[in-house]
Amino acid sequence: MTASLVDIRGTSPERNRTSGLAAWIDVGTRPWQLASLLVALLVAAPVVVVVSAWFTPATDIWRHLAQTVLPGLLRNTAVLIVGVGLGVFILGVGLAWLTALCDFPGRRLFDAALMLPLAIPAYVFAFVAVGLLDFSGPVQSWLRTQFGEIWFPPIRSAGGVIAVMVLAFYPYVYMLARAAFLAQGRSMFDTGRAFGLSPLRAFWRVALPVARPAIAAGVILALMETLADFGAVSVFNYDTFTTAIYKSWQGLFSLPAAAQLSSLLLLFIALALVSERALRGRARFHIGHKHGREQRIRLRGARAGLATGACALVLLLGFAVPLTQLLVWAAEAARTDLDLRYFGFIGNTLALGLLAAIGTSLAALVVAYA
């Protein structure tokens, strides 16, 4: 006891306070850790269920799929992943660079407006694209009346699916890349220029590598949405793994086979994540604070016009045209079909969106804080 008293008396008050604070933090973080573990278990439960389907053999169905549709599914899915990945990268990174570090007419408007396509689901984009650009749609009908029988690229094709999904999912890359470029500011770009690099080489060798983790996260999010999409590919009649999952479940009445196909989608995503980490290696990326408006690169003349035109075109195709077509269809349907049911639909949609937003935000805060 005497030795203990001597030890306590010999300890400085600052050390006592530090050790007590550390102990309090250690105890205080345990509930957060338990909460984050609960969130992780809830998220992992569907994955575990899907993967566990491999314990239920479905050899006959897999043999049938391998002989009939599996090669086409692999080819279509690969084309979709490559096309959408390249498209969202080019569109998202390019627009993010323009709005984050350049100054041109309309930049303030486009800065926030370019996120609006996220409000329109991909399958709605698909309906609008097919309704406008199909053979019997208004665009081709008008072209035939003006110029006679002319060739028009088929909208129900791999290119059509890719174009629709790029317009629907590029905001994932745009938001994350824009935040990364804003955090960099213009200083890193100017540093590359000071070492004799051209503007393009300074972008590729300095600004882009530092923003790489954010860009990779955005591209992977877009690819996850692409692989999980069912509505858009169904509208275009473009068979992928998601349509095969549905047909295996509803057509072949095999839930194990559908779950096993789903697990292959998880494998694609896991390979994408592991590949990005492997390519990054031991590299670490640190960025500073947001720079002010005076750091922006002022575009003039033709460059300013091209920047404004590019942003306006993407916003037109990705939001204004689909919204206008939906309003036209809604006005036509409202004459005969509008009743009190739709107010219930609107209320259910708003309630579901609000609850999902609150739940997702709380779960993300718990995991991030822990």
Secondary structure, DSSP 8 states (H G I E B T S, - for coil): -HHHHHHHHTS-HHHHHHHHHHHHHHHHHHHHHHHHHHHHHHHHHHHHHHHHGGGS--HHHHHHHHHHTHHHHHHHHHHHHHHHHHHHHHHHHHHHHHHHHEE-TTHHHHHHHTTGGGGS-HHHHHHHHHHHHSTTSHHHHHHHHHHSS-----SSSHHHHHHHHHHHHHHHHHHHHHHHHHHH-SHHHHHHHHTT--HHHHIIIIIHHHTHHHHHHHHHHHHHHHHH--HHHHHTT---HHHHHHHHHHTS--HHHHHHHHHHHHHHHHHHHHHHHHHHTT----------GGGSEE--HHHHHHHHHHHHHHHIIIIIHHHHHHHHHHHHHHHHH-STHHHHHHHHHHHHHHHHHHHHHHHHHHHHH-
